[in-house]
Amino acid sequence: MGDMLEFNEIYQEVKGSWNDGRLRFSKQNVVYKSNKTGKVDSIPAGELNLAQWRRVCLGHGIKLGTSTGHVYKYDGFRDTDFEKLSEFFKANYKMELAEKDMCVKGWNWGTAKFSGPLLSFDVNDNTAFEIPLSNVSQCATGKNEVTLEFHQNDDTEVSLMEVRFYVPPSQADERQESVEAFAQNVLSKADVIQATGDAVCIFKELQCLTPRGRYDIRIYPTFLHLHGKTFDYKIPYTTVLRLFLLPHKDQRQMFFVISLDPPIKQGQTRYHFLILLFSKEEDINLTLNMNEDDVERRFEGKLNKNMSGSLYEVVSRVMKALVNRKITVPGNFQGHSGAQCITCSYKASSGLLYPLERGFIYVHKPPVHLRFEEISCVNFARGTTTTRSFDFEIETKQGNQYTFSSIEREEYGKLFDFVNAKKLNIKNRGFKEGMKGKIDDYSDSDEDKHDAYLERMKAEGKIREEGNDSDESDAESDESFNPGEEDDDIAEEYDSNASASDSSDEGDDSEDESSKKKKPKKVVKEKKERKERKPRKEKKQKDAGGPKRPMSAYMLWLNSSRERIKAENPGISITEISKKAGEMWRGLGKDEKEEWDTKAGEAKRQYDKAKKEYKESGGGSTSSSKKESKKSTSKKEEKKRKSAGGDKDKERGGNDSFKSKEFIETSEESSSDSDHKSKSKRKKESDDEEEEAVSTPANSEEESD
């Protein structure tokens, strides 16, 4: 037999709900840790005085009692665990693990026994059920009845509201006394808060973020009383799980966070956290409403009767002494700006995320506390709105996901190093420096992308900066280039006119002649480029009456397999269908692909045959003739526009009153040359049209033959 026994998936009943956790038996103590809240129950071995093994709804359970009057019940054991536990108790605790049978007759008539914090209902000396008196919220008495009301738990689907006990009168005179005695026994152990006596101390007008407002906080020995203008809250110290003291990012304020389970309620609203906001500059002088001897005996030097200092320090010190729990503060993490927190957004509200030594906490709306133990993995995701920020996603083992968005890109390195140091699973981790031989086998990780997210962010930043620089340079070049184009075009148009006038001057240099020759060449090149671009546009036009092109082997297979893919993957999108089909097609064998290749070849032969018949019937020639006629008409319209524009320019000319003899001669010569050229072009076009008209009937006759 070893010195320790450990059991997983052991359940503890908390106000009607089962919370799972881990239970460990050792020589020194018995420790149970809840997976939901992380709360630890430690029972010293020397205080154990009761151990029972019972058959319960979740298999088998164990009931432990202590000399201080506390009772602990844990369920979820197997039948085979009894022998191990029995031997362990004998060897280490020197006590027997007794087997206790429960009454399952279903009788509602029995004996009520008060044993410590439990009310047990026994039938024939066997326990039928037990009620933890700490779950009782109210106890009301009647003539012969006692009614117990219970605290409600939001995590349970079905809650027990109340139980009524009928107390039979033994004698006429003692009827009322037996009912009152029963109620007093219940109230002595029930969790009923009664604000009796004086408060230990009072803090006036403290700013509270959740619930929002300013409250007077009255500190009582067993509970905390929040008194506001509208609402009052009474918080027992037993419901306090953790205390946090967190510095604000501005270094001028402090958050004091109290974690509660069960939460305080206001209507349908639940407050799992009580968040107080303090200014570092605010001081206080506090005097406890107790004698110095009582303070020394009660708090053992943790508190003094007279205290002074910063308000947040005094409040946290008083709460730590009364609740008897440690205060959690941020660890060694420091962000890009030197603060111990990260600015981010959660559920459309901005707040602060604090990486702690054993978890994360987000304040303040809504507050979230996540322990490392309940985190399954974390994910660094790309920002949805801009690349200057990223999202930090946390997924818990229960399947819940928390996304903290709009985190500055500069915070990534610090946060990544912190997560890596805490050995948390990173969902999208690729190859890391120093770990190039290892691949994260997590199902949702990006296996193809071998760089960590930090490297990708840096690369994207460089690309974006280069893109911005290039955009700026392009914008500058565009602004300088567009006017240049226009100037060149205008110069060429006027240079053609100017060349005619300058040709009469005999004193021109050879450089002018070479420049005159180069300029029209540019125009010719532009015309050639335009002629080459036109057929590309014409290729896009399809003959509506022609046969449709055949599908490839892959498309034929996809059309026949699309419905099958949809049936095998319900809810799949169109893009995912194409991806899935591509994977399936690549996985097909040669024999299966040959079948679809033959079908594609047959479709191609049928298409060629239909296309040939369509051409023979004259389908393609008519369309080509229509295109040529459109070309000729468009050319004529362009010439008319140019001629009209030239006439308007002539009309607009301002210095037409005086013209030299040389200018008139050169202009007449240029005009005659241009007229001659235009006439020759018209003749050529008419000849071409006649040739086309002559050629078309011949082709039609040949085709008819």
GISUL-V797321 format. One record per pair of residues at least 24 apart in sequence whose ideal C-beta (glycine too) atoms are under 6 Angstrom apart, sorted by the first residue. I is the first residue (numbers start at 0). J is the second residue. If there is no record, write none. Layout:
i = <I:I>
j = <J:J>
This chain:
i = <0:0:2:4:8:9:9:10:10:10:11:14:14:14:15:15:15:16:16:16:22:26:36:36:37:44:47:50:50:50:51:51:52:52:52:53:68:70:70:70:100:101:102:113:116:132:132:133:135:138:138:138:140:140:145:145:192:192:197:199:199:200:200:205:206:207:208:208:208:209:209:209:210:230:232:236:239:242:242:243:244:244:244:245:248:248:251:252:253:253:254:255:255:272:274:277:277:281:282:283:283:285:329:330:332:334:334:335:335:341:341:343:343:343:344:344:345:352:354:369:376:376:377:377:377:378:378:379:386:408:411:412:415:491:494:499:499:500:503:503:542:544:545:546:546:546:546:549:549:549:551:552:552:552:553:555:555:555:556>
j = <86:90:26:87:75:73:75:57:74:75:73:134:150:152:152:155:158:152:154:155:73:91:240:260:370:92:92:88:94:96:97:99:81:96:98:99:115:115:116:117:125:126:127:184:188:188:189:190:189:182:185:186:178:182:181:182:222:233:288:287:288:285:287:275:276:275:274:276:363:270:272:274:270:265:263:322:322:324:326:327:315:326:328:353:338:340:279:278:277:311:362:311:315:366:363:310:311:310:309:310:313:313:353:356:417:410:413:409:410:406:410:403:405:406:404:405:403:403:417:393:424:426:418:423:425:426:427:452:459:456:453:453:453:518:518:665:669:665:661:665:622:618:613:606:609:610:613:602:603:606:599:595:596:599:584:595:598:599:595>
